[in-house]
Amino acid sequence: MDSTTSSKTSVGPLQGLRIVEFAGIGPGPFAGMMLADMGADVIVVDRAADMDKAAQYPRAAMNRGKRSIALDLKSEAGRADAWALIESADALIEGFRPGVMERLGFGPEAVAARHPKLVYGRVTGWGQTGPLAQAAGHDINYVALTGVLSTSCRPGEAPVIPPTMVGDMAGGAMFLAFGVVCALLEAQKSGRGQVVDAAMIDGVTAMSGLIHQMRGTGFWSDRPEKNLFANSAPFYEVFECADAQHITLGAIEPQFYAELLKRLELDDVSPAGQYDHRAWPALKARVAAKIKIRTRAEWQALLEGSDVCFAPVLSLAEASEHPHNLARGLFVAVNGQRQPAPAPRLSRTPARAPSPGALCGEHTEEILAELAAKKPND
């Protein structure tokens, strides 16, 4: 189903809130998209210089549901318009290196002096403070410094590089969006804004809380050959099928493990020895040989929907066609492009249907007219 709902016909729990997003890349735009999906009026401040490339400027998925105003922040008129926009907003989000917004003249202190209730959201890799604050970095670096990358080791192999979703989107954008909403709720009570310092290293570290808990109780081992989550266990792994496709098994709990042994016809294996890591290599080889006999589709027919904790490894294209994902409406078509649907799902005030991403400066005149209409009469 193609979604073409206009951003102006907003619904969702954040309807009535205005968020100013200074154009950037990665986690900032994604956080803005999440807020826009939930009904906020997200206005992207683009560079006026990019208007020359407006015809080639893509309707990016992360700009869906937003509006764009193109301003020259080096000019008096452009800065005045930017201030008028900020003063009309509930929150501002930006993803530059520490100090960039201050040099532009729109840092937190300058903004608070003119709009004390505004929530100021900032997302960086290393954070606003600390010895690495000014250093360049990317997702892989942030995940490495938190210790989380080390958890992806196979025995005797280097850690596996995770997709950029882990640091940028999960550790950065989602914590920025969460922090902004928390601060907006508090501002409704106190009448005062505050700065949200969303660092990717902070978010990724927070997400590793369960691992630290398991490590503290001895359930998590730093030695991959003893760690069931580190591609060592025969019941928690990715296996290749007869057609060179792959499936996943995750039968951690004893009752699920017993069901897996039954369905794989490994009747001579005792479920009681599930966590004897010394037996894992030999048993894993047997499981791998079993899986290799049938195709992925055959294993789906045998195991999908059962309690063995099974799922096929699907490509991005295949994922959009899986019956469960179709039933959930996991993907939507926006302007002819497949995109993930908004999440999470709310029962009474659901997210709005995604609209095509805003073009650079597409709503400049519209937004300036709105700001002019709100100015008090001289």
Protein Blocks (a to p, Z undefined) as FASTA:
>chain_A
ZZfbdfklcgdjkgoiacdddddehjlmmmmmmmmmnopacdddddfklmmmmmmmccdf
klgoiacddddfkbmklmmmmmmmmmmpmbdcdfbdehjlmmnopafklmmmmmmmbccd
dddfkopbdjklmpccdfklmmmmnommmmmccehiacddddfklmmmmmmmmmmmmmmm
mmmmmmmmnopacdddddfklmmmmmmmmmmmmmmnopacfblklmmklopafkbccddd
fkopacddddfblklmmmmmmmnopakbcfklmmmmklmmmmmmmmmmmmmmpcfklmmm
mmgopanopaddddfklmmmgmklmmnopacceehiacdddddddfklccddddddddeh
klmmmmmmmmmmmpccZZ
